[in-house]
Amino acid sequence: MSENLFDLCGKIAVVTGASRGLGQYFGRALARAGADLVITSRRLESLENFSSEIESLGRQALPLELDVRDRESIIRMVEAALRHYGRIDILVNNAGCNVRKPAVEVEWEDWNLVLETNLRGPFFVAREVAAKSMLPRGQGRIINIGSVTSVFGYAGMAPYCASRGGIRQLTMSLADEWGASGITVNCLAPGWFKTAQNAVLYEDREWVDYLCDRIPLKRPGVPEDLEGAIVFLASEASRYITGQTILVDGGISTGATRALPKKK
């Protein structure tokens, strides 16, 4: 096996939603594998520390403003990235949000916020990157970030589950359409990971115990658990994989582990 299958030296990767959380772990992993980065956020100042960190690893980091709900913002970001680097080899569609409410309390604006951020935005970012850089060169890697909710539904998360299920379907559609042009499109779907977005849940010890009882590996994920998967999907090692949803979830999607009733 070639020693260079996972080498990303010379590659240019865009990571959206890189101001915190998993987006920074994805960017860090790609940089350590050799990629230079475009990192995006709605606020440029929120990228300053992370940009410096990437440069300390010996890689370039171009921070750019991006609001995935604004089509003109998407166009400006892609044009700026191409002016700076000349091409985009890898796109990690990571920007996302959630609104946790019972379905009967979800407002029109809640639904629009989540679906526009988690589904419409990634489509138009992928479309712009593909049209302006990947399709003309006949190569590229697109990694849409989904969730275990891409395959499971959970109460109190209707808009989020709808958006993540949609990302899975979008991934398959784009993979089918762009495969002949040398572009792979896959979905990386984390299970239950503690992030800034859901940290409040992990303050409930009873809930954490309940969760771990349902994960075959008996613990929530930590961001480092995703590093190998993101590099794999961005690299030549995954060149014949497209349209797939790769679950990194400790096995919770098997549905096999359930609390047994206590013996009397």
C-alpha positions in Angstrom: 0.0 0.0 0.0 1.3 3.5 -0.9 2.6 5.4 2.1 1.1 8.6 0.6 -2.6 7.6 0.5 -3.4 9.9 3.5 -1.0 12.7 2.6 -2.7 16.0 2.0 0.4 18.1 1.3 -0.3 20.6 -1.5 -4.0 20.3 -1.1 -6.3 23.3 -0.3 -9.2 22.6 2.0 -12.2 24.9 2.9 -13.7 24.3 6.3 -16.9 26.2 7.1 -18.0 26.9 10.6 -14.4 26.9 11.9 -14.7 29.4 14.7 -15.3 26.6 17.4 -16.2 23.0 18.0 -15.8 20.2 15.6 -15.0 22.6 12.7 -11.7 23.4 14.4 -10.9 19.7 14.9 -11.6 19.0 11.3 -9.3 21.9 10.2 -6.6 20.8 12.6 -6.6 17.2 11.4 -6.4 18.3 7.7 -3.6 20.7 8.5 -1.6 18.1 10.3 -2.1 15.8 7.2 -0.5 18.6 5.1 -3.4 20.7 3.8 -3.5 24.5 3.7 -6.8 25.9 4.8 -9.6 28.4 4.2 -11.4 28.7 7.5 -14.7 30.5 7.7 -17.1 32.1 10.2 -19.7 34.8 10.2 -17.3 36.9 12.3 -13.7 37.2 11.2 -12.4 38.1 14.6 -13.6 34.7 15.9 -11.0 33.0 13.6 -7.9 34.9 14.8 -6.7 32.4 17.3 -7.4 29.4 15.2 -5.7 30.9 12.2 -2.6 31.5 14.3 -2.7 27.9 15.5 -2.8 26.5 12.0 0.1 28.7 11.0 2.0 27.3 14.0 1.6 23.9 12.5 3.5 25.1 9.4 0.4 25.4 7.2 -1.3 28.4 5.7 -4.7 29.6 7.0 -6.9 32.1 5.1 -9.7 33.3 7.4 -12.8 34.5 5.5 -16.2 35.7 6.4 -19.1 33.5 5.5 -22.8 33.4 6.3 -24.1 30.2 4.6 -27.7 31.7 4.7 -26.6 34.5 2.3 -25.9 33.5 -1.3 -23.8 36.6 -2.0 -21.6 35.8 1.1 -21.0 32.3 -0.3 -20.0 33.7 -3.7 -17.6 36.2 -2.1 -16.0 33.5 0.0 -15.3 31.2 -2.9 -14.0 34.0 -5.1 -11.6 35.2 -2.3 -10.4 31.6 -1.7 -9.7 31.1 -5.4 -7.9 34.5 -5.7 -5.6 33.5 -2.8 -4.9 29.8 -3.6 -6.0 29.4 -7.2 -8.1 26.3 -6.5 -10.0 24.3 -3.9 -9.4 20.6 -3.5 -11.4 19.7 -0.4 -14.6 21.2 1.0 -15.8 20.4 4.5 -19.4 21.6 4.8 -19.5 21.9 8.6 -21.4 25.1 9.5 -24.6 24.2 11.3 -27.0 25.1 14.1 -29.8 23.5 16.1 -33.1 24.6 17.8 -34.2 22.2 20.6 -38.0 22.5 21.1 -41.0 20.2 21.2 -42.5 20.1 17.7 -45.6 22.0 18.7 -43.4 24.9 19.9 -41.2 25.2 16.8 -41.8 28.5 15.1 -41.6 29.3 11.4 -38.4 31.2 12.0 -36.9 28.3 13.9 -37.5 26.0 11.0 -36.1 28.4 8.5 -32.9 29.1 10.6 -32.0 25.4 10.9 -32.9 24.3 7.4 -31.3 27.3 5.7 -28.1 26.8 7.7 -27.8 23.0 7.7 -29.2 22.1 4.3 -29.7 25.0 1.9 -26.3 26.6 2.8 -24.2 23.5 2.3 -25.8 22.8 -1.1 -25.0 26.3 -2.4 -21.5 26.2 -0.9 -20.9 22.9 -2.6 -22.4 24.1 -5.8 -20.2 27.2 -5.9 -17.0 25.3 -5.1 -17.8 22.6 -7.6 -18.7 25.0 -10.4 -15.8 27.4 -9.9 -13.0 25.0 -9.1 -13.7 21.2 -8.9 -15.7 20.6 -12.1 -13.4 22.5 -14.4 -10.4 20.5 -13.1 -12.2 17.2 -12.9 -11.3 16.4 -9.3 -12.4 17.2 -5.7 -13.5 15.9 -2.4 -16.7 17.2 -0.7 -17.4 16.1 2.8 -20.8 17.1 4.2 -21.1 16.9 8.0 -24.2 15.1 9.0 -25.1 13.5 12.3 -26.5 10.3 13.7 -29.8 12.1 13.1 -29.1 11.6 9.4 -30.4 8.1 10.0 -32.2 8.3 13.3 -35.0 10.6 14.6 -35.0 12.1 18.1 -37.8 13.9 19.9 -37.4 17.6 20.4 -35.2 18.0 17.3 -37.6 17.9 14.3 -35.9 20.7 12.2 -32.4 19.4 13.0 -33.3 15.8 12.1 -35.0 16.9 8.9 -31.9 18.9 7.9 -29.5 16.1 8.7 -31.6 13.6 6.9 -31.6 15.9 3.9 -27.8 16.2 4.0 -27.6 12.4 3.6 -29.9 12.5 0.5 -28.2 15.6 -0.9 -24.8 13.8 -0.6 -26.1 10.8 -2.6 -27.6 13.1 -5.3 -24.4 15.1 -5.8 -22.3 12.0 -5.7 -24.3 10.6 -8.5 -24.2 13.8 -10.5 -20.6 14.7 -10.1 -18.9 11.3 -9.9 -18.2 11.2 -13.6 -16.3 14.5 -13.2 -13.9 13.1 -10.6 -15.6 14.5 -7.5 -16.4 12.4 -4.5 -19.2 13.5 -2.2 -19.6 11.8 1.2 -21.3 12.5 4.5 -19.4 12.2 7.8 -22.0 11.6 10.5 -20.8 12.0 14.1 -22.8 10.4 16.9 -23.1 11.9 20.3 -20.2 14.3 20.8 -20.0 17.0 23.4 -19.7 20.4 21.7 -20.6 24.0 22.6 -23.9 23.5 20.8 -25.1 20.7 23.1 -22.9 21.1 26.2 -25.9 21.7 28.5 -27.0 18.1 27.9 -23.8 16.7 29.4 -24.4 18.6 32.6 -27.1 16.0 33.4 -25.3 12.9 34.8 -28.4 10.8 34.6 -28.8 11.6 30.9 -25.2 10.9 30.2 -25.5 7.5 31.9 -28.6 6.8 29.9 -26.8 7.7 26.7 -23.7 5.6 27.4 -25.8 2.6 28.2 -27.0 2.8 24.6 -23.6 3.2 23.0 -21.9 -0.2 22.4 -18.5 1.5 23.2 -20.0 2.9 26.4 -18.9 6.5 26.1 -19.8 9.6 24.1 -17.4 10.6 21.3 -14.5 13.0 21.7 -13.4 15.2 18.8 -10.2 13.2 18.3 -12.4 10.2 17.3 -13.2 12.1 14.1 -9.7 12.9 12.9 -9.0 9.7 11.0 -12.4 9.8 9.3 -12.1 13.3 8.0 -8.5 12.8 6.7 -9.6 9.5 5.1 -12.5 11.1 3.2 -10.3 14.0 2.1 -7.5 11.8 0.8 -6.7 9.4 -2.0 -7.4 6.6 0.4 -11.1 7.1 -0.2 -10.9 7.6 -4.0 -13.5 4.9 -4.8 -15.9 5.8 -2.0 -18.7 8.3 -2.9 -22.3 8.9 -1.9 -21.8 7.3 1.5 -22.7 8.3 5.0 -19.9 7.3 7.3 -21.2 7.0 10.9 -18.6 7.7 13.7 -20.9 7.0 16.6 -19.5 4.4 18.9 -22.1 2.0 17.4 -25.3 3.6 18.7 -26.8 3.4 15.2 -26.7 -0.4 15.4 -29.8 -0.1 17.7 -28.7 -3.3 19.4 -27.8 -2.0 22.9 -30.7 -1.3 25.1 -31.1 -1.1 28.9 -32.3 -4.5 30.2 -34.9 -4.7 32.9 -33.4 -5.3 36.4 -33.9 -8.8 37.7 -36.3 -9.2 40.5 
